[in-house]
Amino acid sequence: MELFATNLRRRAEELGMSNAEVARRAGLSERRYGNYVSGRREPDLATLVKIASVLATTPNDLLASSTSATPSGELAKQRTFAALAALRADDLERVSIMVEALVAAKRV
């Protein structure tokens, strides 16, 4: 259980997410998620899949004993995807417009 808890903490830290934010996005109470992060409990498969999705990773990566460092460019993409998953459709539209504007500005 300790390995899983360590991987949860590490991944949330990489993404700049608090335990409360991970719990909220996964539809869990802070207390329940806190049990996973502290190693007191392990989630069922459905909950594990939800948590992995929120953390933009796979259940295998959360359960694996060896985790390699994520390159910074890839980590930035993963952080962005994790944040996008929490947005509503109208907010996603705004983000798309901003990203397209950034890309267009780079071409000039």
C-alpha positions as CSV (number, residue, x, y, z in Angstrom):
1,M,0.0,0.0,0.0
2,E,2.8,2.4,0.8
3,L,4.1,2.3,-2.8
4,F,0.7,3.3,-4.2
5,A,0.4,6.1,-1.6
6,T,3.8,7.4,-2.5
7,N,3.0,7.3,-6.2
8,L,-0.2,9.2,-5.6
9,R,1.6,11.9,-3.7
10,R,4.4,12.1,-6.2
11,R,2.1,12.4,-9.2
12,A,-0.2,15.0,-7.6
13,E,2.9,17.0,-6.7
14,E,4.2,16.8,-10.3
15,L,0.9,18.2,-11.5
16,G,0.8,20.9,-8.9
17,M,-2.5,19.5,-7.5
18,S,-3.5,19.4,-3.8
19,N,-5.1,16.3,-2.3
20,A,-8.3,18.3,-2.0
21,E,-8.3,19.1,-5.7
22,V,-7.6,15.5,-6.8
23,A,-10.4,14.3,-4.5
24,R,-12.8,16.9,-5.9
25,R,-12.0,16.0,-9.5
26,A,-12.3,12.3,-8.8
27,G,-15.7,12.8,-7.1
28,L,-14.3,11.6,-3.7
29,S,-14.4,13.1,-0.3
30,E,-11.2,14.5,1.0
31,R,-11.2,12.0,3.9
32,R,-11.6,9.0,1.6
33,Y,-8.8,10.2,-0.8
34,G,-6.7,11.0,2.3
35,N,-6.9,7.3,3.3
36,Y,-5.4,6.4,-0.1
37,V,-2.6,9.0,0.1
38,S,-1.7,8.0,3.7
39,G,-1.6,4.3,2.8
40,R,-4.4,3.3,5.2
41,R,-6.7,2.0,2.4
42,E,-6.6,1.1,-1.3
43,P,-9.3,2.0,-3.8
44,D,-11.4,-0.4,-5.7
45,L,-10.7,-0.7,-9.4
46,A,-13.3,1.9,-10.5
47,T,-12.0,4.4,-8.1
48,L,-8.4,3.7,-9.1
49,V,-9.3,4.3,-12.7
50,K,-11.0,7.7,-11.8
51,I,-8.0,8.8,-9.8
52,A,-5.6,7.8,-12.5
53,S,-7.6,9.8,-15.0
54,V,-7.6,12.9,-12.8
55,L,-3.8,12.5,-12.4
56,A,-3.3,12.0,-16.2
57,T,-1.7,8.7,-15.8
58,T,-2.6,5.0,-15.8
59,P,-3.5,2.7,-12.9
60,N,-0.4,0.6,-13.8
61,D,1.8,3.7,-13.2
62,L,0.2,4.4,-9.9
63,L,0.8,0.8,-8.8
64,A,4.3,0.3,-10.3
65,S,7.4,0.0,-8.2
66,S,9.6,1.9,-10.6
67,T,8.7,5.3,-11.9
68,S,11.0,7.2,-14.2
69,A,11.2,11.0,-14.2
70,T,8.9,12.6,-16.7
71,P,10.6,15.1,-19.0
72,S,9.6,18.7,-18.3
73,G,8.0,19.3,-21.7
74,E,5.9,16.1,-21.3
75,L,5.0,17.0,-17.7
76,A,3.7,20.4,-18.9
77,K,1.5,18.6,-21.4
78,Q,0.2,16.2,-18.7
79,R,-0.5,19.1,-16.3
80,T,-2.5,20.8,-19.1
81,F,-4.5,17.7,-19.9
82,A,-5.3,17.1,-16.3
83,A,-6.5,20.7,-15.9
84,L,-8.5,20.6,-19.1
85,A,-10.4,17.5,-17.9
86,A,-11.9,19.6,-15.1
87,L,-13.2,22.4,-17.3
88,R,-16.7,22.9,-18.6
89,A,-17.4,23.1,-22.3
90,D,-17.6,26.9,-22.4
91,D,-14.3,27.2,-20.5
92,L,-12.7,24.7,-22.9
93,E,-13.7,26.9,-25.8
94,R,-12.0,29.9,-24.2
95,V,-8.8,27.9,-23.6
96,S,-8.9,26.8,-27.3
97,I,-9.0,30.3,-28.5
98,M,-6.1,31.3,-26.2
99,V,-4.0,28.4,-27.3
100,E,-4.7,29.1,-31.0
101,A,-3.7,32.8,-30.4
102,L,-0.4,31.7,-28.8
103,V,0.4,29.4,-31.8
104,A,-0.5,32.1,-34.3
105,A,1.8,34.6,-32.4
106,K,4.7,32.1,-32.6
107,R,4.4,32.0,-36.4
108,V,4.9,35.7,-36.8
